[in-house]
Amino acid sequence: MTDKKIIAVVGSTGAQGGSLVRAILDDPAGEFAVRALTRNPDSEQARALAELGAEIVGVDFEDEASVTDAFKGAYGAFCVTFFWQLMSPEKELAQATIQARAAKAAGVEHVIWSTLPDTRQVYPLDDDRMPSLGRFKVPHFDGKAEADAVFGELGVPTTYLQTVFYYENFIHFGMEPKRNGAGVLSLNLPLAKGKLPFIAAADIGKSALGIFRRGRELVGRTIGIMGDQLTGDEIAKALQNAFGETVVYEPVTYRQYAAFGFPGADDLANQFQYFSEQTAKYAEENSVERTRTLDPDLQSFSTWLAANHDRIPRS
Protein backbone atom coordinates (compact mmCIF):
# COMPACT_ATOMS: atom_id res chain seq x y z
CA MET A 1 0.00 0.00 0.00
CA THR A 2 1.20 3.51 -0.79
CA ASP A 3 1.67 6.16 1.89
CA LYS A 4 1.02 8.88 -0.65
CA LYS A 5 -2.18 10.90 -0.49
CA ILE A 6 -4.73 9.38 -2.87
CA ILE A 7 -6.63 11.51 -5.37
CA ALA A 8 -9.80 9.86 -6.68
CA VAL A 9 -10.50 11.07 -10.21
CA VAL A 10 -13.98 10.99 -11.76
CA GLY A 11 -13.97 10.83 -15.56
CA SER A 12 -10.51 9.33 -15.57
CA THR A 13 -10.67 8.28 -19.23
CA GLY A 14 -12.08 11.63 -20.38
CA ALA A 15 -10.35 14.87 -21.31
CA GLN A 16 -10.25 16.54 -17.91
CA GLY A 17 -10.02 13.56 -15.58
CA GLY A 18 -7.56 11.79 -17.85
CA SER A 19 -5.32 14.83 -17.92
CA LEU A 20 -5.23 14.92 -14.11
CA VAL A 21 -4.47 11.20 -13.89
CA ARG A 22 -1.51 11.68 -16.21
CA ALA A 23 -0.35 14.83 -14.43
CA ILE A 24 -0.23 12.96 -11.12
CA LEU A 25 1.53 9.95 -12.62
CA ASP A 26 4.06 12.17 -14.43
CA ASP A 27 4.75 14.38 -11.42
CA PRO A 28 8.45 14.11 -10.47
CA ALA A 29 7.63 15.08 -6.89
CA GLY A 30 5.30 12.08 -6.60
CA GLU A 31 3.28 13.66 -3.82
CA PHE A 32 0.02 11.92 -4.74
CA ALA A 33 -1.21 8.50 -5.85
CA VAL A 34 -4.14 8.31 -8.23
CA ARG A 35 -7.32 6.26 -8.12
CA ALA A 36 -8.92 6.35 -11.57
CA LEU A 37 -12.70 5.95 -11.45
CA THR A 38 -14.39 4.68 -14.60
CA ARG A 39 -17.61 3.06 -15.74
CA ASN A 40 -15.65 0.49 -17.71
CA PRO A 41 -12.47 -0.70 -15.96
CA ASP A 42 -11.81 -3.13 -18.81
CA SER A 43 -11.70 -0.44 -21.50
CA GLU A 44 -8.55 0.15 -23.51
CA GLN A 45 -8.16 3.61 -21.94
CA ALA A 46 -8.48 2.23 -18.40
CA ARG A 47 -5.96 -0.53 -19.09
CA ALA A 48 -3.52 2.06 -20.44
CA LEU A 49 -3.83 4.08 -17.22
CA ALA A 50 -3.30 0.93 -15.15
CA GLU A 51 -0.09 0.23 -17.05
CA LEU A 52 1.09 3.73 -16.18
CA GLY A 53 0.51 3.05 -12.47
CA ALA A 54 -3.04 4.18 -11.74
CA GLU A 55 -5.36 2.23 -9.44
CA ILE A 56 -8.46 1.47 -11.54
CA VAL A 57 -11.87 1.30 -9.87
CA GLY A 58 -15.14 0.55 -11.64
CA VAL A 59 -17.95 2.88 -10.54
CA ASP A 60 -21.64 3.38 -11.26
CA PHE A 61 -21.90 7.18 -11.22
CA GLU A 62 -25.69 7.06 -10.82
CA ASP A 63 -25.30 5.06 -7.57
CA GLU A 64 -24.28 7.13 -4.54
CA ALA A 65 -23.07 4.07 -2.59
CA SER A 66 -20.79 3.07 -5.48
CA VAL A 67 -19.25 6.55 -5.67
CA THR A 68 -18.91 6.75 -1.87
CA ASP A 69 -17.04 3.44 -1.78
CA ALA A 70 -14.72 4.68 -4.52
CA PHE A 71 -13.97 7.87 -2.57
CA LYS A 72 -13.25 6.13 0.75
CA GLY A 73 -9.66 6.50 1.89
CA ALA A 74 -8.93 9.25 -0.62
CA TYR A 75 -7.46 12.55 0.49
CA GLY A 76 -8.81 14.38 -2.54
CA ALA A 77 -11.37 13.94 -5.30
CA PHE A 78 -11.71 15.50 -8.73
CA CYS A 79 -15.40 15.72 -9.57
CA VAL A 80 -16.71 16.35 -13.08
CA THR A 81 -19.73 15.66 -15.29
CA PHE A 82 -19.88 15.39 -19.09
CA PHE A 83 -22.81 17.29 -20.56
CA TRP A 84 -22.24 16.10 -24.14
CA GLN A 85 -22.86 12.52 -23.08
CA LEU A 86 -25.86 13.32 -20.89
CA MET A 87 -27.29 16.21 -22.99
CA SER A 88 -29.19 17.35 -19.91
CA PRO A 89 -28.27 19.92 -17.24
CA GLU A 90 -30.73 18.20 -14.89
CA LYS A 91 -28.84 14.92 -15.25
CA GLU A 92 -25.56 16.77 -14.70
CA LEU A 93 -26.93 18.26 -11.50
CA ALA A 94 -28.07 14.82 -10.33
CA GLN A 95 -24.64 13.31 -10.96
CA ALA A 96 -22.87 16.24 -9.32
CA THR A 97 -25.12 15.91 -6.27
CA ILE A 98 -24.21 12.23 -5.96
CA GLN A 99 -20.51 13.12 -6.15
CA ALA A 100 -20.87 15.87 -3.53
CA ARG A 101 -22.82 13.63 -1.14
CA ALA A 102 -20.33 10.80 -1.66
CA ALA A 103 -17.37 13.10 -0.93
CA LYS A 104 -19.07 14.27 2.26
CA ALA A 105 -19.87 10.72 3.38
CA ALA A 106 -16.36 9.45 2.60
CA GLY A 107 -14.69 12.33 4.47
CA VAL A 108 -12.70 13.59 1.48
CA GLU A 109 -10.49 16.46 2.67
CA HIS A 110 -10.27 18.43 -0.60
CA VAL A 111 -12.56 18.28 -3.62
CA ILE A 112 -12.07 20.02 -6.94
CA TRP A 113 -15.39 20.49 -8.72
CA SER A 114 -14.94 21.23 -12.43
CA THR A 115 -17.56 23.86 -13.13
CA LEU A 116 -18.47 26.79 -15.38
CA PRO A 117 -19.97 30.27 -14.86
CA ASP A 118 -23.70 30.86 -14.53
CA THR A 119 -24.34 32.88 -17.66
CA ARG A 120 -27.71 34.01 -16.30
CA GLN A 121 -25.87 36.36 -13.96
CA VAL A 122 -24.85 38.35 -17.03
CA TYR A 123 -27.84 37.58 -19.28
CA PRO A 124 -30.98 37.07 -17.14
CA LEU A 125 -33.70 34.91 -18.62
CA ASP A 126 -35.74 38.01 -19.55
CA ASP A 127 -32.73 39.56 -21.36
CA ASP A 128 -33.38 39.19 -25.09
CA ARG A 129 -29.77 39.89 -26.05
CA MET A 130 -29.31 36.12 -25.79
CA PRO A 131 -32.07 33.56 -26.42
CA SER A 132 -33.24 31.60 -23.41
CA LEU A 133 -33.19 27.81 -23.70
CA GLY A 134 -35.81 26.74 -21.20
CA ARG A 135 -34.64 28.03 -17.84
CA PHE A 136 -31.06 28.35 -19.05
CA LYS A 137 -29.04 30.56 -21.33
CA VAL A 138 -26.08 28.20 -21.84
CA PRO A 139 -27.33 24.87 -20.45
CA HIS A 140 -23.94 23.13 -20.28
CA PHE A 141 -22.60 26.08 -18.27
CA ASP A 142 -25.58 26.91 -16.09
CA GLY A 143 -26.30 23.35 -14.94
CA LYS A 144 -22.78 22.97 -13.61
CA ALA A 145 -23.01 26.38 -11.95
CA GLU A 146 -26.17 25.28 -10.11
CA ALA A 147 -24.24 22.32 -8.71
CA ASP A 148 -21.75 24.68 -7.05
CA ALA A 149 -24.30 25.37 -4.34
CA VAL A 150 -24.71 21.66 -3.59
CA PHE A 151 -21.05 21.27 -2.65
CA GLY A 152 -21.25 24.44 -0.56
CA GLU A 153 -24.48 23.57 1.24
CA LEU A 154 -23.17 20.13 2.18
CA GLY A 155 -20.00 21.65 3.63
CA VAL A 156 -17.73 19.75 1.27
CA PRO A 157 -14.24 21.37 1.28
CA THR A 158 -14.27 22.38 -2.38
CA THR A 159 -12.27 24.40 -4.87
CA TYR A 160 -14.41 25.42 -7.85
CA LEU A 161 -12.33 25.10 -11.02
CA GLN A 162 -13.76 27.07 -13.95
CA THR A 163 -12.44 25.82 -17.29
CA VAL A 164 -12.78 27.10 -20.86
CA PHE A 165 -12.95 25.82 -24.45
CA TYR A 166 -10.37 23.09 -25.26
CA TYR A 167 -7.77 23.42 -28.01
CA GLU A 168 -8.66 19.77 -28.70
CA ASN A 169 -12.11 20.80 -29.89
CA PHE A 170 -10.42 21.54 -33.21
CA ILE A 171 -9.56 17.82 -33.36
CA HIS A 172 -12.54 16.01 -31.85
CA PHE A 173 -15.55 18.32 -31.87
CA GLY A 174 -15.96 19.21 -35.53
CA MET A 175 -14.74 22.78 -35.11
CA GLU A 176 -11.72 22.51 -37.38
CA PRO A 177 -11.46 24.84 -40.41
CA LYS A 178 -13.21 23.50 -43.50
CA ARG A 179 -12.61 24.29 -47.17
CA ASN A 180 -14.86 26.98 -48.60
CA GLY A 181 -16.10 27.24 -52.18
CA ALA A 182 -12.69 28.47 -53.31
CA GLY A 183 -10.96 25.47 -51.69
CA VAL A 184 -9.41 27.62 -48.94
CA LEU A 185 -9.51 26.47 -45.32
CA SER A 186 -12.09 28.61 -43.54
CA LEU A 187 -12.70 28.97 -39.81
CA ASN A 188 -16.43 29.55 -39.23
CA LEU A 189 -16.83 30.28 -35.53
CA PRO A 190 -19.35 32.84 -34.21
CA LEU A 191 -16.96 35.07 -32.29
CA ALA A 192 -17.81 38.45 -33.84
CA LYS A 193 -14.99 40.77 -32.73
CA GLY A 194 -14.47 39.08 -29.38
CA LYS A 195 -11.88 36.59 -28.22
CA LEU A 196 -12.11 32.87 -27.51
CA PRO A 197 -10.73 31.76 -24.12
CA PHE A 198 -9.23 28.29 -24.48
CA ILE A 199 -6.71 25.83 -23.04
CA ALA A 200 -5.03 22.47 -23.70
CA ALA A 201 -6.78 19.60 -21.93
CA ALA A 202 -3.44 18.53 -20.44
CA ASP A 203 -3.15 21.92 -18.75
CA ILE A 204 -6.48 21.44 -17.00
CA GLY A 205 -5.03 18.40 -15.26
CA LYS A 206 -1.79 20.18 -14.43
CA SER A 207 -3.73 23.13 -13.03
CA ALA A 208 -5.86 20.81 -10.92
CA LEU A 209 -2.70 19.16 -9.58
CA GLY A 210 -1.38 22.63 -8.75
CA ILE A 211 -4.56 23.29 -6.75
CA PHE A 212 -4.23 20.01 -4.82
CA ARG A 213 -0.62 20.93 -4.01
CA ARG A 214 -1.83 24.20 -2.48
CA GLY A 215 -4.16 22.26 -0.17
CA ARG A 216 -6.68 24.06 2.00
CA GLU A 217 -5.38 27.45 0.87
CA LEU A 218 -7.75 27.29 -2.12
CA VAL A 219 -10.74 25.59 -0.46
CA GLY A 220 -13.84 27.71 -0.97
CA ARG A 221 -12.25 29.63 -3.83
CA THR A 222 -13.35 29.81 -7.48
CA ILE A 223 -10.30 29.47 -9.73
CA GLY A 224 -10.61 30.29 -13.43
CA ILE A 225 -7.96 28.97 -15.81
CA MET A 226 -7.04 29.73 -19.43
CA GLY A 227 -4.12 29.01 -21.74
CA ASP A 228 -4.76 31.67 -24.39
CA GLN A 229 -7.37 34.17 -25.58
CA LEU A 230 -7.50 35.00 -29.30
CA THR A 231 -9.76 36.60 -31.88
CA GLY A 232 -11.02 34.57 -34.82
CA ASP A 233 -8.44 36.21 -37.08
CA GLU A 234 -5.67 35.37 -34.61
CA ILE A 235 -6.80 31.74 -34.38
CA ALA A 236 -6.86 31.47 -38.18
CA LYS A 237 -3.37 32.99 -38.37
CA ALA A 238 -2.02 30.50 -35.82
CA LEU A 239 -3.59 27.62 -37.76
CA GLN A 240 -2.17 28.98 -41.02
CA ASN A 241 1.33 29.16 -39.53
CA ALA A 242 1.05 25.60 -38.23
CA PHE A 243 -0.46 24.14 -41.41
CA GLY A 244 1.72 26.01 -43.85
CA GLU A 245 -1.31 26.92 -45.97
CA THR A 246 -3.84 29.72 -45.99
CA VAL A 247 -6.55 29.73 -43.32
CA VAL A 248 -9.12 32.53 -43.27
CA TYR A 249 -11.62 33.53 -40.60
CA GLU A 250 -15.12 33.76 -42.07
CA PRO A 251 -17.39 34.22 -39.06
CA VAL A 252 -21.03 33.27 -38.86
CA THR A 253 -23.49 35.02 -36.57
CA TYR A 254 -24.62 33.45 -33.31
CA ARG A 255 -28.07 32.79 -34.79
CA GLN A 256 -26.63 31.29 -37.97
CA TYR A 257 -24.59 28.90 -35.83
CA ALA A 258 -27.65 27.94 -33.77
CA ALA A 259 -29.50 27.20 -37.02
CA PHE A 260 -26.92 24.58 -38.03
CA GLY A 261 -29.28 22.24 -36.19
CA PHE A 262 -26.94 19.60 -34.78
CA PRO A 263 -27.66 18.52 -31.17
CA GLY A 264 -26.62 21.35 -28.87
CA ALA A 265 -26.07 23.92 -31.64
CA ASP A 266 -28.21 26.53 -29.86
CA ASP A 267 -26.36 25.88 -26.58
CA LEU A 268 -22.98 26.32 -28.31
CA ALA A 269 -24.12 29.46 -30.16
CA ASN A 270 -24.96 31.05 -26.80
CA GLN A 271 -21.65 29.80 -25.40
CA PHE A 272 -19.70 31.55 -28.16
CA GLN A 273 -21.71 34.72 -27.60
CA TYR A 274 -20.82 34.58 -23.90
CA PHE A 275 -17.14 34.01 -24.68
CA SER A 276 -17.05 36.82 -27.24
CA GLU A 277 -18.98 39.46 -25.34
CA GLN A 278 -17.27 38.69 -22.02
CA THR A 279 -13.71 38.95 -23.34
CA ALA A 280 -12.65 41.40 -20.62
CA LYS A 281 -14.26 39.28 -17.89
CA TYR A 282 -12.30 36.20 -18.99
CA ALA A 283 -9.05 38.16 -19.25
CA GLU A 284 -9.43 39.08 -15.59
CA GLU A 285 -11.10 36.05 -14.00
CA ASN A 286 -9.27 33.36 -16.01
CA SER A 287 -5.96 35.19 -16.28
CA VAL A 288 -3.26 33.35 -18.22
CA GLU A 289 -0.65 34.70 -15.83
CA ARG A 290 -2.56 33.43 -12.80
CA THR A 291 -3.07 30.04 -14.45
CA ARG A 292 0.68 29.80 -14.97
CA THR A 293 1.20 29.97 -11.17
CA LEU A 294 -0.60 26.61 -11.00
CA ASP A 295 0.87 25.19 -14.22
CA PRO A 296 4.30 26.64 -15.07
CA ASP A 297 4.33 24.66 -18.36
CA LEU A 298 1.07 26.23 -19.57
CA GLN A 299 0.82 26.05 -23.38
CA SER A 300 -0.23 28.87 -25.66
CA PHE A 301 -2.35 27.89 -28.66
CA SER A 302 0.66 28.25 -30.98
CA THR A 303 2.82 26.08 -28.71
CA TRP A 304 0.12 23.41 -28.62
CA LEU A 305 -0.33 23.60 -32.40
CA ALA A 306 3.38 23.00 -32.98
CA ALA A 307 2.98 19.54 -31.45
CA ASN A 308 -0.60 18.75 -32.50
CA HIS A 309 -1.41 20.40 -35.85
CA ASP A 310 -1.18 17.07 -37.70
CA ARG A 311 -4.06 15.75 -35.58
CA ILE A 312 -6.48 18.44 -36.79
CA PRO A 313 -8.60 17.25 -39.76
CA ARG A 314 -8.23 19.14 -43.04
CA SER A 315 -10.82 18.30 -45.67
C-alpha positions as CSV (number, residue, x, y, z in Angstrom):
1,M,0.0,0.0,0.0
2,T,1.2,3.5,-0.8
3,D,1.7,6.2,1.9
4,K,1.0,8.9,-0.7
5,K,-2.2,10.9,-0.5
6,I,-4.7,9.4,-2.9
7,I,-6.6,11.5,-5.4
8,A,-9.8,9.9,-6.7
9,V,-10.5,11.1,-10.2
10,V,-14.0,11.0,-11.8
11,G,-14.0,10.8,-15.6
12,S,-10.5,9.3,-15.6
13,T,-10.7,8.3,-19.2
14,G,-12.1,11.6,-20.4
15,A,-10.3,14.9,-21.3
16,Q,-10.2,16.5,-17.9
17,G,-10.0,13.6,-15.6
18,G,-7.6,11.8,-17.8
19,S,-5.3,14.8,-17.9
20,L,-5.2,14.9,-14.1
21,V,-4.5,11.2,-13.9
22,R,-1.5,11.7,-16.2
23,A,-0.4,14.8,-14.4
24,I,-0.2,13.0,-11.1
25,L,1.5,9.9,-12.6
26,D,4.1,12.2,-14.4
27,D,4.8,14.4,-11.4
28,P,8.4,14.1,-10.5
29,A,7.6,15.1,-6.9
30,G,5.3,12.1,-6.6
31,E,3.3,13.7,-3.8
32,F,0.0,11.9,-4.7
33,A,-1.2,8.5,-5.8
34,V,-4.1,8.3,-8.2
35,R,-7.3,6.3,-8.1
36,A,-8.9,6.3,-11.6
37,L,-12.7,5.9,-11.5
38,T,-14.4,4.7,-14.6
39,R,-17.6,3.1,-15.7
40,N,-15.6,0.5,-17.7
41,P,-12.5,-0.7,-16.0
42,D,-11.8,-3.1,-18.8
43,S,-11.7,-0.4,-21.5
44,E,-8.5,0.1,-23.5
45,Q,-8.2,3.6,-21.9
46,A,-8.5,2.2,-18.4
47,R,-6.0,-0.5,-19.1
48,A,-3.5,2.1,-20.4
49,L,-3.8,4.1,-17.2
50,A,-3.3,0.9,-15.1
51,E,-0.1,0.2,-17.0
52,L,1.1,3.7,-16.2
53,G,0.5,3.0,-12.5
54,A,-3.0,4.2,-11.7
55,E,-5.4,2.2,-9.4
56,I,-8.5,1.5,-11.5
57,V,-11.9,1.3,-9.9
58,G,-15.1,0.6,-11.6
59,V,-17.9,2.9,-10.5
60,D,-21.6,3.4,-11.3
61,F,-21.9,7.2,-11.2
62,E,-25.7,7.1,-10.8
63,D,-25.3,5.1,-7.6
64,E,-24.3,7.1,-4.5
65,A,-23.1,4.1,-2.6
66,S,-20.8,3.1,-5.5
67,V,-19.3,6.5,-5.7
68,T,-18.9,6.8,-1.9
69,D,-17.0,3.4,-1.8
70,A,-14.7,4.7,-4.5
71,F,-14.0,7.9,-2.6
72,K,-13.3,6.1,0.8
73,G,-9.7,6.5,1.9
74,A,-8.9,9.3,-0.6
75,Y,-7.5,12.6,0.5
76,G,-8.8,14.4,-2.5
77,A,-11.4,13.9,-5.3
78,F,-11.7,15.5,-8.7
79,C,-15.4,15.7,-9.6
80,V,-16.7,16.3,-13.1
81,T,-19.7,15.7,-15.3
82,F,-19.9,15.4,-19.1
83,F,-22.8,17.3,-20.6
84,W,-22.2,16.1,-24.1
85,Q,-22.9,12.5,-23.1
86,L,-25.9,13.3,-20.9
87,M,-27.3,16.2,-23.0
88,S,-29.2,17.3,-19.9
89,P,-28.3,19.9,-17.2
90,E,-30.7,18.2,-14.9
91,K,-28.8,14.9,-15.2
92,E,-25.6,16.8,-14.7
93,L,-26.9,18.3,-11.5
94,A,-28.1,14.8,-10.3
95,Q,-24.6,13.3,-11.0
96,A,-22.9,16.2,-9.3
97,T,-25.1,15.9,-6.3
98,I,-24.2,12.2,-6.0
99,Q,-20.5,13.1,-6.1
100,A,-20.9,15.9,-3.5
101,R,-22.8,13.6,-1.1
102,A,-20.3,10.8,-1.7
103,A,-17.4,13.1,-0.9
104,K,-19.1,14.3,2.3
105,A,-19.9,10.7,3.4
106,A,-16.4,9.5,2.6
107,G,-14.7,12.3,4.5
108,V,-12.7,13.6,1.5
109,E,-10.5,16.5,2.7
110,H,-10.3,18.4,-0.6
111,V,-12.6,18.3,-3.6
112,I,-12.1,20.0,-6.9
113,W,-15.4,20.5,-8.7
114,S,-14.9,21.2,-12.4
115,T,-17.6,23.9,-13.1
116,L,-18.5,26.8,-15.4
117,P,-20.0,30.3,-14.9
118,D,-23.7,30.9,-14.5
119,T,-24.3,32.9,-17.7
120,R,-27.7,34.0,-16.3
121,Q,-25.9,36.4,-14.0
122,V,-24.9,38.3,-17.0
123,Y,-27.8,37.6,-19.3
124,P,-31.0,37.1,-17.1
125,L,-33.7,34.9,-18.6
126,D,-35.7,38.0,-19.5
127,D,-32.7,39.6,-21.4
128,D,-33.4,39.2,-25.1
129,R,-29.8,39.9,-26.0
130,M,-29.3,36.1,-25.8
131,P,-32.1,33.6,-26.4
132,S,-33.2,31.6,-23.4
133,L,-33.2,27.8,-23.7
134,G,-35.8,26.7,-21.2
135,R,-34.6,28.0,-17.8
136,F,-31.1,28.3,-19.1
137,K,-29.0,30.6,-21.3
138,V,-26.1,28.2,-21.8
139,P,-27.3,24.9,-20.4
140,H,-23.9,23.1,-20.3
141,F,-22.6,26.1,-18.3
142,D,-25.6,26.9,-16.1
143,G,-26.3,23.3,-14.9
144,K,-22.8,23.0,-13.6
145,A,-23.0,26.4,-11.9
146,E,-26.2,25.3,-10.1
147,A,-24.2,22.3,-8.7
148,D,-21.7,24.7,-7.0
149,A,-24.3,25.4,-4.3
150,V,-24.7,21.7,-3.6
151,F,-21.0,21.3,-2.7
152,G,-21.2,24.4,-0.6
153,E,-24.5,23.6,1.2
154,L,-23.2,20.1,2.2
155,G,-20.0,21.7,3.6
156,V,-17.7,19.7,1.3
157,P,-14.2,21.4,1.3
158,T,-14.3,22.4,-2.4
159,T,-12.3,24.4,-4.9
160,Y,-14.4,25.4,-7.8
161,L,-12.3,25.1,-11.0
162,Q,-13.8,27.1,-14.0
163,T,-12.4,25.8,-17.3
164,V,-12.8,27.1,-20.9
165,F,-12.9,25.8,-24.5
166,Y,-10.4,23.1,-25.3
167,Y,-7.8,23.4,-28.0
168,E,-8.7,19.8,-28.7
169,N,-12.1,20.8,-29.9
170,F,-10.4,21.5,-33.2
171,I,-9.6,17.8,-33.4
172,H,-12.5,16.0,-31.9
173,F,-15.6,18.3,-31.9
174,G,-16.0,19.2,-35.5
175,M,-14.7,22.8,-35.1
176,E,-11.7,22.5,-37.4
177,P,-11.5,24.8,-40.4
178,K,-13.2,23.5,-43.5
179,R,-12.6,24.3,-47.2
180,N,-14.9,27.0,-48.6
181,G,-16.1,27.2,-52.2
182,A,-12.7,28.5,-53.3
183,G,-11.0,25.5,-51.7
184,V,-9.4,27.6,-48.9
185,L,-9.5,26.5,-45.3
186,S,-12.1,28.6,-43.5
187,L,-12.7,29.0,-39.8
188,N,-16.4,29.6,-39.2
189,L,-16.8,30.3,-35.5
190,P,-19.3,32.8,-34.2
191,L,-17.0,35.1,-32.3
192,A,-17.8,38.4,-33.8
193,K,-15.0,40.8,-32.7
194,G,-14.5,39.1,-29.4
195,K,-11.9,36.6,-28.2
196,L,-12.1,32.9,-27.5
197,P,-10.7,31.8,-24.1
198,F,-9.2,28.3,-24.5
199,I,-6.7,25.8,-23.0
200,A,-5.0,22.5,-23.7
201,A,-6.8,19.6,-21.9
202,A,-3.4,18.5,-20.4
203,D,-3.1,21.9,-18.8
204,I,-6.5,21.4,-17.0
205,G,-5.0,18.4,-15.3
206,K,-1.8,20.2,-14.4
207,S,-3.7,23.1,-13.0
208,A,-5.9,20.8,-10.9
209,L,-2.7,19.2,-9.6
210,G,-1.4,22.6,-8.7
211,I,-4.6,23.3,-6.8
212,F,-4.2,20.0,-4.8
213,R,-0.6,20.9,-4.0
214,R,-1.8,24.2,-2.5
215,G,-4.2,22.3,-0.2
216,R,-6.7,24.1,2.0
217,E,-5.4,27.5,0.9
218,L,-7.8,27.3,-2.1
219,V,-10.7,25.6,-0.5
220,G,-13.8,27.7,-1.0
221,R,-12.3,29.6,-3.8
222,T,-13.4,29.8,-7.5
223,I,-10.3,29.5,-9.7
224,G,-10.6,30.3,-13.4
225,I,-8.0,29.0,-15.8
226,M,-7.0,29.7,-19.4
227,G,-4.1,29.0,-21.7
228,D,-4.8,31.7,-24.4
229,Q,-7.4,34.2,-25.6
230,L,-7.5,35.0,-29.3
231,T,-9.8,36.6,-31.9
232,G,-11.0,34.6,-34.8
233,D,-8.4,36.2,-37.1
234,E,-5.7,35.4,-34.6
235,I,-6.8,31.7,-34.4
236,A,-6.9,31.5,-38.2
237,K,-3.4,33.0,-38.4
238,A,-2.0,30.5,-35.8
239,L,-3.6,27.6,-37.8
240,Q,-2.2,29.0,-41.0
241,N,1.3,29.2,-39.5
242,A,1.1,25.6,-38.2
243,F,-0.5,24.1,-41.4
244,G,1.7,26.0,-43.9
245,E,-1.3,26.9,-46.0
246,T,-3.8,29.7,-46.0
247,V,-6.6,29.7,-43.3
248,V,-9.1,32.5,-43.3
249,Y,-11.6,33.5,-40.6
250,E,-15.1,33.8,-42.1
251,P,-17.4,34.2,-39.1
252,V,-21.0,33.3,-38.9
253,T,-23.5,35.0,-36.6
254,Y,-24.6,33.5,-33.3
255,R,-28.1,32.8,-34.8
256,Q,-26.6,31.3,-38.0
257,Y,-24.6,28.9,-35.8
258,A,-27.6,27.9,-33.8
259,A,-29.5,27.2,-37.0
260,F,-26.9,24.6,-38.0
261,G,-29.3,22.2,-36.2
262,F,-26.9,19.6,-34.8
263,P,-27.7,18.5,-31.2
264,G,-26.6,21.3,-28.9
265,A,-26.1,23.9,-31.6
266,D,-28.2,26.5,-29.9
267,D,-26.4,25.9,-26.6
268,L,-23.0,26.3,-28.3
269,A,-24.1,29.5,-30.2
270,N,-25.0,31.0,-26.8
271,Q,-21.6,29.8,-25.4
272,F,-19.7,31.6,-28.2
273,Q,-21.7,34.7,-27.6
274,Y,-20.8,34.6,-23.9
275,F,-17.1,34.0,-24.7
276,S,-17.1,36.8,-27.2
277,E,-19.0,39.5,-25.3
278,Q,-17.3,38.7,-22.0
279,T,-13.7,38.9,-23.3
280,A,-12.7,41.4,-20.6
281,K,-14.3,39.3,-17.9
282,Y,-12.3,36.2,-19.0
283,A,-9.0,38.2,-19.3
284,E,-9.4,39.1,-15.6
285,E,-11.1,36.1,-14.0
286,N,-9.3,33.4,-16.0
287,S,-6.0,35.2,-16.3
288,V,-3.3,33.4,-18.2
289,E,-0.6,34.7,-15.8
290,R,-2.6,33.4,-12.8
291,T,-3.1,30.0,-14.5
292,R,0.7,29.8,-15.0
293,T,1.2,30.0,-11.2
294,L,-0.6,26.6,-11.0
295,D,0.9,25.2,-14.2
296,P,4.3,26.6,-15.1
297,D,4.3,24.7,-18.4
298,L,1.1,26.2,-19.6
299,Q,0.8,26.0,-23.4
300,S,-0.2,28.9,-25.7
301,F,-2.3,27.9,-28.7
302,S,0.7,28.2,-31.0
303,T,2.8,26.1,-28.7
304,W,0.1,23.4,-28.6
305,L,-0.3,23.6,-32.4
306,A,3.4,23.0,-33.0
307,A,3.0,19.5,-31.5
308,N,-0.6,18.7,-32.5
309,H,-1.4,20.4,-35.9
310,D,-1.2,17.1,-37.7
311,R,-4.1,15.7,-35.6
312,I,-6.5,18.4,-36.8
313,P,-8.6,17.3,-39.8
314,R,-8.2,19.1,-43.0
315,S,-10.8,18.3,-45.7
